Amino acid sequence: MAKNAPNQRLHESPVIPDKLYFRIVVAARLCGVEAYVLRFWEKEFPQLRPTKGGTGQRLYRRCDVVFALRIKQLVHRQVSTI
């Protein structure tokens, strides 16, 4: 790997497994945030609306994870405010 590899990783998106749904813990891990952050973003961004399973647990679709990654990019890297 090149010397600049850590900087390149900042701009790379994680590999999202080919699954229909992700539980909040898995979605949070993929996004690199805590689960409470995803719950907060759900309140702030109406576009981020995971479905709830029979047990009431949040189930994120792939597009939800991609959207959450974009929010993270805007908030953390471009220093935007919510």
Backbone torsions as a table, in degrees:
resi	resn	phi	psi	omega
1	MET	NA	151.8	178.8
2	ALA	-76.2	164.0	179.7
3	LYS	-62.2	-28.9	-176.2
4	ASN	-86.5	10.6	-176.2
5	ALA	-56.2	-43.5	179.0
6	PRO	-59.5	-38.4	178.1
7	ASN	-67.6	-34.2	178.8
8	GLN	-67.4	-34.5	-179.4
9	ARG	-64.4	-27.9	179.2
10	LEU	-61.6	-28.2	-175.4
11	HIS	-100.2	-4.0	-179.7
12	GLU	-88.5	145.4	174.4
13	SER	-88.7	147.3	177.6
14	PRO	-69.3	157.9	175.6
15	VAL	-77.5	121.2	-179.5
16	ILE	-96.4	120.1	-179.2
17	PRO	-57.6	153.7	-178.9
18	ASP	-83.3	79.6	178.6
19	LYS	-130.2	158.5	178.0
20	LEU	-75.2	-43.6	-175.6
21	TYR	-135.1	152.0	176.8
22	PHE	-128.7	133.3	174.1
23	ARG	-69.3	160.6	-173.5
24	ILE	-58.1	-36.1	-179.7
25	VAL	-64.3	-41.7	-179.6
26	VAL	-70.6	-43.9	178.6
27	ALA	-60.6	-41.5	179.0
28	ALA	-63.7	-42.9	179.1
29	ARG	-62.9	-42.3	178.4
30	LEU	-62.6	-35.2	-179.0
31	CYS	-84.9	-13.9	-179.2
32	GLY	74.1	31.7	177.8
33	VAL	-133.0	170.5	175.4
34	GLU	-81.9	158.3	-179.0
35	ALA	-60.0	-36.2	-179.1
36	TYR	-64.2	-27.5	178.0
37	VAL	-68.2	-42.5	176.9
38	LEU	-62.7	-40.8	178.4
39	ARG	-63.4	-38.7	177.4
40	PHE	-64.7	-45.8	179.8
41	TRP	-61.3	-32.6	176.6
42	GLU	-59.3	-36.8	179.4
43	LYS	-72.7	-33.7	-175.9
44	GLU	-86.4	-27.6	-176.5
45	PHE	-124.0	102.6	-177.2
46	PRO	-62.5	-18.6	178.6
47	GLN	-70.6	-21.5	-179.8
48	LEU	-93.9	91.3	-177.5
49	ARG	-131.2	89.9	176.2
50	PRO	-68.8	154.4	175.1
51	THR	-80.7	167.0	176.9
52	LYS	-118.5	133.7	179.4
53	GLY	-75.2	-176.0	-179.6
54	GLY	-61.2	-25.8	179.1
55	THR	-92.5	0.5	179.6
56	GLY	88.0	0.2	180.0
57	GLN	-77.1	140.3	179.8
58	ARG	-66.5	136.2	177.0
59	LEU	-124.8	114.0	-178.1
60	TYR	-92.6	133.6	173.2
61	ARG	-82.9	167.5	178.4
62	ARG	-55.7	-43.7	-179.0
63	CYS	-64.7	-30.6	175.9
64	ASP	-66.7	-41.9	179.1
65	VAL	-64.9	-42.9	178.3
66	VAL	-62.0	-41.7	178.5
67	PHE	-64.8	-42.0	178.3
68	ALA	-63.8	-37.1	176.6
69	LEU	-63.6	-37.6	178.1
70	ARG	-67.4	-41.6	176.4
71	ILE	-59.0	-46.6	179.7
72	LYS	-58.6	-43.9	179.3
73	GLN	-59.5	-45.3	-178.9
74	LEU	-67.2	-42.1	-176.3
75	VAL	-76.1	-45.7	-172.6
76	HIS	-88.4	-41.6	-173.6
77	ARG	-92.4	-34.7	-178.4
78	GLN	-101.1	7.3	176.6
79	VAL	50.6	45.8	172.5
80	SER	-86.0	157.1	176.9
81	THR	-108.2	156.9	-179.5
82	ILE	-88.7	NA	NA
